[in-house]
Amino acid sequence: MVRPEDIQTYIQEGLPCDHIRIDGDGHHFEAVIVSAEFAGKSRVQRQQRVYQTIKDRLDSGEIHALSFKTFTPEEWEAQRG
């Protein structure tokens, strides 16, 4: 069974992250991902970039479902208030 820590590692191996938090029950996961690499990218482009890091694991069924929110470091600081 996949753990949130596993998904965090998979994403961090393929995407430099300033902050990442993954929660889940082994089948469905939610993530918050903060990366400077998202600057200037649309929401769809950000999603595509994250999916690139876990594509093989999604295709194999190892990861069943992952929903996530993406932020640049500036957006993350602004929304945290």
TORPA-4810 file (N, C-alpha, C, O; in nm, 3 decimals):
<nodes>
NODE_1_0.083_-0.118_0.000_0.000_0.000_0.000_0.089_0.125_0.000_0.189_0.132_0.071_M
NODE_2_0.050_0.221_-0.079_0.126_0.346_-0.091_0.094_0.435_0.030_-0.021_0.449_0.071_V
NODE_3_0.198_0.494_0.084_0.182_0.587_0.196_0.199_0.730_0.147_0.262_0.753_0.044_R
NODE_4_0.142_0.827_0.219_0.162_0.967_0.181_0.309_1.003_0.165_0.345_1.081_0.077_P
NODE_5_0.395_0.948_0.249_0.537_0.976_0.242_0.598_0.928_0.111_0.690_0.990_0.057_E
NODE_6_0.545_0.817_0.059_0.594_0.765_-0.069_0.563_0.862_-0.182_0.649_0.893_-0.264_D
NODE_7_0.440_0.912_-0.184_0.400_1.006_-0.289_0.481_1.134_-0.278_0.522_1.191_-0.379_I
NODE_8_0.503_1.178_-0.156_0.585_1.298_-0.136_0.723_1.277_-0.196_0.774_1.366_-0.265_Q
NODE_9_0.783_1.164_-0.172_0.915_1.133_-0.228_0.911_1.130_-0.380_0.999_1.186_-0.445_T
NODE_10_0.810_1.066_-0.438_0.799_1.058_-0.584_0.793_1.197_-0.646_0.861_1.225_-0.745_Y
NODE_11_0.712_1.285_-0.587_0.697_1.419_-0.641_0.826_1.498_-0.623_0.871_1.566_-0.716_I
NODE_12_0.887_1.490_-0.505_1.010_1.566_-0.479_1.126_1.520_-0.566_1.216_1.599_-0.595_Q
NODE_13_1.126_1.395_-0.608_1.232_1.346_-0.696_1.224_1.409_-0.835_1.325_1.420_-0.904_E
NODE_14_1.104_1.449_-0.876_1.086_1.503_-1.010_1.055_1.651_-1.017_1.047_1.707_-1.127_G
NODE_15_1.036_1.715_-0.901_0.995_1.855_-0.899_1.052_1.921_-0.775_1.025_1.877_-0.663_L
NODE_16_1.131_2.027_-0.792_1.183_2.096_-0.674_1.069_2.165_-0.599_0.997_2.247_-0.656_P
NODE_17_1.052_2.131_-0.472_0.941_2.183_-0.393_0.991_2.265_-0.275_1.087_2.226_-0.207_C
NODE_18_0.926_2.378_-0.252_0.954_2.458_-0.132_0.877_2.402_-0.013_0.922_2.412_0.101_D
NODE_19_0.762_2.344_-0.041_0.676_2.286_0.063_0.589_2.181_-0.005_0.544_2.199_-0.118_H
NODE_20_0.566_2.073_0.066_0.474_1.970_0.015_0.411_1.900_0.134_0.479_1.866_0.231_I
NODE_21_0.281_1.880_0.124_0.209_1.805_0.227_0.113_1.710_0.158_0.036_1.750_0.070_R
NODE_22_0.119_1.584_0.197_0.034_1.481_0.138_-0.045_1.415_0.251_0.013_1.375_0.352_I
NODE_23_-0.174_1.404_0.233_-0.260_1.330_0.325_-0.334_1.225_0.246_-0.364_1.245_0.128_D
NODE_24_-0.365_1.112_0.309_-0.440_1.010_0.237_-0.457_0.884_0.317_-0.401_0.867_0.425_G
NODE_25_-0.536_0.794_0.259_-0.573_0.670_0.328_-0.515_0.544_0.262_-0.555_0.433_0.294_D
NODE_26_-0.421_0.563_0.170_-0.365_0.449_0.100_-0.423_0.430_-0.039_-0.365_0.360_-0.122_G
NODE_27_-0.537_0.490_-0.064_-0.601_0.480_-0.196_-0.627_0.618_-0.257_-0.602_0.640_-0.376_H
NODE_28_-0.676_0.710_-0.176_-0.705_0.845_-0.220_-0.617_0.941_-0.141_-0.603_0.931_-0.019_H
NODE_29_-0.558_1.035_-0.214_-0.464_1.128_-0.153_-0.496_1.271_-0.191_-0.550_1.298_-0.299_F
NODE_30_-0.462_1.363_-0.102_-0.472_1.506_-0.127_-0.336_1.567_-0.100_-0.267_1.527_-0.006_E
NODE_31_-0.298_1.664_-0.181_-0.166_1.725_-0.166_-0.173_1.877_-0.180_-0.258_1.932_-0.249_A
NODE_32_-0.081_1.941_-0.112_-0.051_2.082_-0.132_0.096_2.085_-0.175_0.183_2.034_-0.105_V
NODE_33_0.120_2.146_-0.291_0.255_2.148_-0.347_0.293_2.291_-0.378_0.223_2.361_-0.452_I
NODE_34_0.405_2.334_-0.322_0.455_2.471_-0.343_0.589_2.460_-0.415_0.683_2.397_-0.366_V
NODE_35_0.597_2.523_-0.532_0.720_2.518_-0.610_0.737_2.647_-0.690_0.641_2.698_-0.748_S
NODE_36_0.858_2.698_-0.692_0.888_2.815_-0.774_0.871_2.782_-0.922_0.852_2.872_-1.004_A
NODE_37_0.878_2.657_-0.956_0.862_2.615_-1.095_0.722_2.644_-1.150_0.703_2.644_-1.271_E
NODE_38_0.625_2.669_-1.063_0.489_2.698_-1.107_0.470_2.842_-1.152_0.367_2.876_-1.210_F
NODE_39_0.569_2.927_-1.127_0.556_3.069_-1.164_0.530_3.084_-1.314_0.600_3.025_-1.396_A
NODE_40_0.428_3.162_-1.348_0.397_3.188_-1.487_0.322_3.077_-1.558_0.294_3.088_-1.677_G
NODE_41_0.290_2.969_-1.487_0.220_2.855_-1.548_0.072_2.860_-1.511_0.035_2.902_-1.401_K
NODE_42_-0.011_2.815_-1.604_-0.154_2.806_-1.578_-0.181_2.689_-1.483_-0.093_2.608_-1.455_S
NODE_43_-0.304_2.683_-1.434_-0.342_2.572_-1.345_-0.323_2.438_-1.415_-0.274_2.343_-1.355_R
NODE_44_-0.362_2.430_-1.541_-0.348_2.306_-1.617_-0.201_2.270_-1.634_-0.164_2.153_-1.618_V
NODE_45_-0.117_2.367_-1.667_0.027_2.340_-1.682_0.088_2.292_-1.551_0.174_2.204_-1.551_Q
NODE_46_0.044_2.347_-1.442_0.093_2.302_-1.310_0.051_2.157_-1.285_0.131_2.076_-1.239_R
NODE_47_-0.074_2.127_-1.314_-0.122_1.989_-1.296_-0.043_1.892_-1.382_-0.004_1.784_-1.337_Q
NODE_48_-0.020_1.930_-1.506_0.056_1.844_-1.597_0.196_1.820_-1.542_0.248_1.709_-1.552_Q
NODE_49_0.256_1.923_-1.486_0.392_1.910_-1.433_0.396_1.813_-1.315_0.487_1.730_-1.306_R
NODE_50_0.298_1.823_-1.226_0.293_1.729_-1.113_0.268_1.587_-1.164_0.333_1.493_-1.120_V
NODE_51_0.173_1.572_-1.255_0.142_1.438_-1.308_0.263_1.375_-1.375_0.277_1.252_-1.374_Y
NODE_52_0.352_1.455_-1.435_0.474_1.400_-1.494_0.555_1.324_-1.390_0.619_1.224_-1.421_Q
NODE_53_0.554_1.372_-1.267_0.637_1.311_-1.163_0.582_1.178_-1.113_0.657_1.098_-1.056_T
NODE_54_0.452_1.153_-1.133_0.391_1.031_-1.081_0.323_0.948_-1.190_0.254_0.851_-1.159_I
NODE_55_0.342_0.984_-1.315_0.272_0.919_-1.427_0.286_0.767_-1.425_0.186_0.696_-1.437_K
NODE_56_0.407_0.717_-1.409_0.428_0.572_-1.410_0.350_0.503_-1.299_0.297_0.394_-1.318_D
NODE_57_0.344_0.567_-1.184_0.274_0.508_-1.070_0.122_0.516_-1.085_0.049_0.430_-1.035_R
NODE_58_0.074_0.619_-1.154_-0.068_0.626_-1.186_-0.103_0.520_-1.290_-0.204_0.450_-1.276_L
NODE_59_-0.021_0.509_-1.394_-0.045_0.412_-1.501_-0.046_0.268_-1.449_-0.122_0.185_-1.497_D
NODE_60_0.041_0.241_-1.352_0.049_0.105_-1.297_-0.062_0.075_-1.196_-0.083_-0.040_-1.159_S
NODE_61_-0.132_0.179_-1.152_-0.236_0.160_-1.052_-0.184_0.169_-0.911_-0.262_0.155_-0.816_G
NODE_62_-0.054_0.191_-0.895_0.004_0.202_-0.761_-0.061_0.318_-0.685_-0.093_0.307_-0.567_E
NODE_63_-0.081_0.430_-0.756_-0.154_0.544_-0.701_-0.288_0.547_-0.770_-0.296_0.556_-0.893_I
NODE_64_-0.394_0.540_-0.691_-0.529_0.535_-0.748_-0.583_0.675_-0.776_-0.632_0.702_-0.885_H
NODE_65_-0.575_0.763_-0.678_-0.631_0.897_-0.695_-0.550_0.999_-0.615_-0.518_0.977_-0.499_A
NODE_66_-0.519_1.109_-0.681_-0.446_1.217_-0.615_-0.508_1.349_-0.659_-0.510_1.382_-0.778_L
NODE_67_-0.558_1.424_-0.563_-0.603_1.560_-0.592_-0.504_1.653_-0.524_-0.448_1.620_-0.420_S
NODE_68_-0.483_1.769_-0.584_-0.382_1.858_-0.526_-0.409_2.003_-0.561_-0.479_2.036_-0.656_F
NODE_69_-0.349_2.087_-0.480_-0.348_2.231_-0.503_-0.202_2.271_-0.520_-0.114_2.222_-0.450_K
NODE_70_-0.179_2.360_-0.615_-0.043_2.404_-0.643_-0.030_2.554_-0.619_-0.122_2.631_-0.647_T
NODE_71_0.085_2.594_-0.567_0.112_2.734_-0.538_0.257_2.767_-0.570_0.344_2.681_-0.558_F
NODE_72_0.282_2.890_-0.609_0.419_2.941_-0.609_0.449_2.978_-0.464_0.357_2.989_-0.383_T
NODE_73_0.576_2.997_-0.428_0.606_3.038_-0.290_0.534_3.168_-0.252_0.489_3.183_-0.138_P
NODE_74_0.523_3.261_-0.344_0.456_3.387_-0.316_0.307_3.367_-0.292_0.249_3.426_-0.200_E
NODE_75_0.244_3.284_-0.374_0.101_3.254_-0.357_0.077_3.183_-0.224_-0.022_3.209_-0.155_E
NODE_76_0.166_3.093_-0.189_0.154_3.017_-0.064_0.161_3.112_0.056_0.079_3.102_0.148_W
NODE_77_0.257_3.202_0.055_0.268_3.297_0.166_0.146_3.389_0.173_0.097_3.417_0.282_E
NODE_78_0.096_3.435_0.058_-0.020_3.525_0.055_-0.146_3.456_0.107_-0.224_3.517_0.179_A
NODE_79_-0.167_3.330_0.071_-0.289_3.262_0.114_-0.283_3.217_0.258_-0.387_3.193_0.320_Q
NODE_80_-0.164_3.206_0.313_-0.149_3.169_0.454_-0.176_3.287_0.546_-0.196_3.271_0.666_R
NODE_81_-0.176_3.408_0.485_-0.212_3.529_0.557_-0.109_3.578_0.648_-0.129_3.680_0.714_G
</nodes>
